[in-house]
Amino acid sequence: MSVDHKIHIANKSNQPYYVLVVPNSDWTWADLASIPVTGIAAYKIGSALGGVSWVVNTINSIRGLATLLQAAKVLSTLKTLYDAGQNVKALLEAQKLGQIADLTGSDVEIMRARAREFLEKNAVQILPSEYKEVFDTNMWNPISYLSPSKIGSAFGASNVTVFLCSADLNTHVTFNTNGDYSWIIGTKEIQRSRYGTIMKEDRDSGYIRLGLGRQVFAPATLRPGDCLVSDNGKYNFVFQPDGNAVVYKRDMPADEDAKWSSKTHHKAERGEFRVQSDGNVVVYDEHNKPVWHAQTYAGENTMSLSRLVMQDDGNLVLYRPDGKAAWSTEHGLV
């Protein structure tokens, strides 16, 4: 009886996607710790250590790549990026400081070219209406059929890390999943495949929203179905098709709890959620009539490049260009 687990990714969106899949580093370390340093298992230690190192380095590369895709929006100059030398910590610290991009179009394209080069070299590309096998346990865990990762996989544990990025590099997401679950990429969400199938969605079994990143800079517009996703993936801010703007705490794979909403459901279908250059955040209906706002108006064009951030603590915060908070879902006006 085979206990091999495989992941297939199907693409039902309108553009190609790049996919990177690696073992979850926590499970890889658990596998290594479970190996007895005796008998026939001893000779596997060297290759196992190499595998762990590769997994950790690849996950760090994915994190660095995700940061690089955001860097054009938040780093002040291309020189800053090169000075950082692709150091993930330095890039993340620059991002946390909220430094504003002052890059020419050619500079941004250089940065995007670096990301695209990495993806074309290391990732699987899946075209629209296509599906591919992207993970096989035999490829990643030859140590033992009774290793922690395989036992965990059998009981539904999220023992695999998946990174997906659209070919235009504008949408990307990283999430953990079980090594026997397959997924379908749509226009706004990634949904679990119905077990035993590849192209049939089963949203009740799991879904991940395809976000615009963790933050947007003014002036910015979210349309129905658009969302921001916290870096840790635990919180989503969604402008829903019913016109309501909601912060959700995700309880993966399919459950979520609303932490805050604009209470504009059925008031702004086909409307827009705007982060404006006047400092205000506003929900408009389809007739361009405001139905909710954060009361943070500061004057026309006075707050260009203020930013709305979905934080890892579940707080959605509007920051001024100077880095000071003006409004949040937890505290209102600051």
N, C-alpha and C positions, 0 to 999 in steps of 0.2 A: 504494500500500500504506500503510495507516495504522499509525502507531507510537504512537497514543494509548493511554495507560494509565489504568485506572479502578480504584477500590477500592469494593467493596460491603461493607456490614456487615449481617449477619443476626443476629436476636435470638431465641435459643432458651431464654432464661432466663424466669423467671416475673414479671419486672417491666420497666418501660421503662428505656431507657438513653439518656443524652445522649452525643453524639459530636462532638468537635472534631478537624479534620484541617488541618494546615499543612505546607508544605514544611520539611524539615529545614534549619535555618539554615545549617549548614556547606555544604550543596549550593547553597543560594541565593547565598551569597557566592562560591562557585566559579563559578556561572553569570555573576555580575556581572563577575568578573575575566576571564572568557573573551571578553567583548564587545570587539571592536576599536573604538576611538574614531575611526572613519573612515566616510565615506560614509553609507549609509542607516542603519547601526547607531547612529550618534551620537545621533539623536533619541530613541532608546529608553532612553538613560542615565537621564533624569529619572524615567521611570515605573519603571525597574528599581530605582533607589535607593529610590523610594517603596515598591516591593514588598518590598525587603529590610527596610526599616524596619518595615513592617507585620508581616512574618513574625517578626522578632526581638521586637517588642512583644507579639505574640500568644503566642509561646512563653513570654515572661516572665509574661504574664497567666495562662497555664496553670499555670506553676510556682507563681505566687501563689495561684491557686485551689486547687491541691492542698494547699498549706500552710494555707490558710484552712480547708479541710475537716478538718485535723488540729488547728487552733488551739484548738477548744473543749476538747480534752483536755490541752493543754500550756501554755496561757497562764494567768497567775494571775488576771487580772481583765479585764473587757470594756474598761476604760479603757486597759489596756496595748495591746489590739488597736487601738483608735482612735488612741492616741498613735503607734503604729507607722505609721499612715496608709497601710495597705496596702503599705508598703515591704517588698518581698520579703526583702531582706537582714536587716532588723530582725526580721521574723517568723521567719526561719530561725535567727537567733542566739538568739532567745527559745526556740525549740524545742530547740536544742542544749543550752541551759542546763538543760533538763528542768524548767522551771517548771511547777508543778502547777495545773491548772484549779480555780478556786473560783467557778464561775459558776452563776447560777440557771438554771432551765429556760428562762425567757423570754429571758435573755441568749444562750443557745446558739441558740435559735430565730432571734434577730435575725441572728446570724452565718450560720446556715444559709440564711436568707432572702436574704442578700447573694449567697451562692454560687448559689442557685437562680435568682435574677434574672439573674446573668451567663450562666448556662447557657441559660435560656429565650430570652435575647436573641441569643446567639451560636452555640449548638450545634444540631445536628440531633437530634431525638428519634426513637428507634426503639422501637416497641411490641413486646411479645411476639409471636412468630410472624411478624414483619414484617422486611423487608430494604429498605435504601435505598442508592443511590449516594451516597458521601460525598466522593469525590475524582475529579477529571478533570484530566489534565496540561494540557489546553488552557486550563483556568481559571487555572492557576498559573504556567505557564512559556511565555509567548508569544515569548520571546527568540529561540530557535533550536532546530530539531530536532536539532542537533548540539551542544547545550549539555552540560556535564558531568553535570547531573542526569539528562538523558534518556539519555545514554550509560550512566551508572551504573545507571539503572533497567533498561535492557535487559540488563545483566549481573547483575542481582539485588541491587544495592546498596540499602541502607536509606535512601532519599532523602526519606522522608515521616515526620512525627511525628503520632501518633494519641493522643488523650486520650479515655478513656471513663469515665463516671460513672453509677452507678445512680441511679434517680429518688429513692430514699430517701437519697441522698448518703453511704451507708455504705461503698460500694465504689468505688474509682477506681484507674485505672492509666494510665501514660503509656509508650508504646513507639515505637520506630522501625521502619518497615517499607518494603518495596519498593512503588513506586507502581502495581504491577500485581497485588498480592496482595489477596485479599479474606479476611474473617475472620468467624467465627461466635461469638457470645457465648453461653456456657453458664452453669451455676450456679457452677462453681468455676474454670473456665478459659475463655480465648479461644483458639480453634483456627483454623488455616488452613483455608480452603475448598479442596476439591479443585479443581485447575486446570480452568477451563472450566465450573465449577458455582458455585452460591452457597450452597445449603443442605446440601451434603454435606461432613462434616468430613474432614480429612486431617492428623491429629495428628503423623504422622511428618515432615510438612513444616514444622511450627512450632506452638508453643503458648506462651501466657503465662498464668501463674496469676493469678487474681483474689485479691489479698491483703487482709488487714485493715489495711494500712498497714505501716509499718516497725517499729511498736512497739505493745505492749499494756501497760496498767497493772493492777496487782493490785487486787482480785481479778479474774482473767480466765480464760476457758476456751476452749481450741481443741479443736474436734471434728474427726473424720476428714475430711480434705480441706482444712481451714483452713490458712492460711499467712501468714507475714510476708514482705514483699518489701523489700529494701534500696532506698534512694532512687535509686541508679544502675541498679537493675533487674538487677544481675549476680548477686545472691545471693537464694536463697529458703530460708526455714525452713518445713518442711512437717510437719504431723502427718498421717501417711499412713493410709489405710484399713486397712492391715495392722497398725497399732499402733506403727509405728516413727516416731520423730521425727528428721528429717534436715535438715542444712544442705547445700544444693546450690549449686555454682557453675554458673551458666547459661552455656552456649556456644550462643547463639542461632543458628538459630531453634528447634532441637529437641533438642540434646544438652545433657547436664549431668553433672557429676561430684560424687559425695558427698564432702564435706569432714569431716563429723562425723555420728554418729548415736547414739541412745540404746540401740541394740541390743535393741529391744523388739518386733521384727517377729514377728507371730503370737502375741504375748503380750497385746495390748491392742486387738484388733479391737473396734469399737464402744465403745472407751474414750474417755478424755479426757486432754488435756494441760492442766494447771492452773498458773497463776502465782498463788500463794496469798498472802494477807495476813499469813501468819506468816513470810514471807521465803523459803519453799521453792518449788521448781519440781518438779512431780511428774507422772509418767505413771500413770494409773489404768486398770485393765481394766474390762470391762463390769459387774463385780460390786463396783466401787468399791474394789478392792484395789490398793495401790501396787505397781508393778513396776519403777519407776526413780525416783530423785530426785537433786537436785543437792547434797544435804547442806548446805543453807543455812538450815535452820530457825532462827528467831531469837525465837520466842515468839508466842503467839496475838495476832493483830491489832496486832502491833508494826511491821509493814512494809506497811501499806496504801499503795497508790500507788507502791510500787516498780515498776520497769518492765523489760520484756524487749525488747531492741532488736536488730534485724537490721541490722548496720552495713555501710557500703560496702566495708570491708576484708574482709568475709566472716566476721567474728567475731560470734557471737551472745552478747550480754552481758546479765547481770542487774544492774541498778543499784538501789542503795538509794535511799530518798527524798532523802538528802543528796547524791546524785550520785556516790557512790563505788561502784565495781564490787565485786560480791560473788562472781560466778562468770562464767566464759565458756567457750565451746567450745574456744578456743585454749589457755587456761591452767588450766581447772578452777577450784578454789577460789582466790580472790584474797586 
